[in-house]
Amino acid sequence: MARYIPITGIDCKIPALLIDREAPVDVLHGTAAYRLRCVTQLMETLALGDGKGHDALLLQDFARVMAIPLRDSCDLMDVIGWKLQAQL
């Protein structure tokens, strides 16, 4: 397997954002956890609002912005899983 894998969700022939499969597990975990906390905080902010004045386009933009770090986190968690499986 290649050492560097591109994050998913980017539709281009030459990826610029890569995950180092040889990075330590704690670094991979910390990076994934940071992204998950960012999305969680934004989701909580939206959930605490009264919902008035939120038009569909704004909510669609928020969903798109939140999907990026969620997808990154999934990719990082995949690499962590591979590393843990290799240790068994």
C-alpha positions as CSV (number, residue, x, y, z in Angstrom):
1,M,0.0,0.0,0.0
2,A,1.1,3.6,-0.7
3,R,2.4,5.6,2.3
4,Y,0.3,8.6,1.4
5,I,-3.4,8.4,0.6
6,P,-5.5,11.2,-0.6
7,I,-8.5,12.3,1.5
8,T,-11.8,11.4,-0.1
9,G,-14.3,13.9,-1.4
10,I,-11.8,15.8,-3.6
11,D,-12.5,15.2,-7.3
12,C,-9.2,16.0,-8.9
13,K,-6.5,14.0,-10.7
14,I,-3.6,15.3,-8.5
15,P,-4.6,15.3,-4.8
16,A,-3.0,17.9,-2.6
17,L,-4.3,16.8,0.8
18,L,-2.9,13.5,1.9
19,I,-2.8,11.3,5.0
20,D,0.5,9.7,6.0
21,R,-0.3,6.1,6.8
22,E,2.9,5.9,8.8
23,A,2.0,8.7,11.1
24,P,1.8,7.7,14.8
25,V,-1.7,6.6,15.9
26,D,-1.9,9.4,18.5
27,V,-1.3,12.0,15.8
28,L,-3.9,10.4,13.5
29,H,-6.4,10.2,16.4
30,G,-5.7,13.8,17.5
31,T,-6.3,15.1,14.0
32,A,-9.5,13.2,13.6
33,A,-10.7,14.2,17.1
34,Y,-10.1,17.9,16.4
35,R,-12.2,17.8,13.2
36,L,-15.0,15.9,15.0
37,R,-15.0,18.5,17.9
38,C,-15.2,21.3,15.4
39,V,-18.2,19.8,13.7
40,T,-19.8,19.0,17.0
41,Q,-19.4,22.6,18.2
42,L,-21.0,23.9,15.0
43,M,-23.9,21.4,15.2
44,E,-24.5,22.3,18.9
45,T,-24.6,26.0,17.9
46,L,-27.2,25.3,15.3
47,A,-29.2,23.1,17.6
48,L,-29.3,25.8,20.3
49,G,-30.7,28.4,17.9
50,D,-34.4,29.1,17.7
51,G,-34.5,28.1,14.0
52,K,-36.0,31.4,12.9
53,G,-34.3,33.0,10.0
54,H,-32.5,29.9,8.9
55,D,-33.2,29.6,5.2
56,A,-32.6,26.4,3.3
57,L,-29.6,27.8,1.4
58,L,-27.8,28.7,4.6
59,L,-28.4,25.3,6.2
60,Q,-27.2,23.6,3.0
61,D,-24.0,25.7,3.2
62,F,-23.5,24.7,6.8
63,A,-24.1,21.0,5.9
64,R,-21.5,21.2,3.2
65,V,-18.9,22.9,5.5
66,M,-19.5,20.3,8.2
67,A,-19.2,17.4,5.7
68,I,-15.6,18.2,4.9
69,P,-14.1,17.6,8.4
70,L,-16.4,14.7,9.0
71,R,-15.2,13.0,5.8
72,D,-11.6,13.8,6.8
73,S,-12.2,12.2,10.2
74,C,-13.6,9.1,8.6
75,D,-10.5,8.8,6.4
76,L,-8.2,9.2,9.4
77,M,-10.2,6.7,11.5
78,D,-9.8,4.2,8.6
79,V,-6.1,4.6,8.7
80,I,-6.1,4.1,12.5
81,G,-8.2,1.0,12.0
82,W,-5.7,-0.4,9.5
83,K,-2.8,0.3,11.8
84,L,-4.6,-1.4,14.7
85,Q,-5.5,-4.4,12.6
86,A,-1.8,-4.8,11.5
87,Q,-0.9,-5.0,15.2
88,L,-3.1,-8.1,15.8
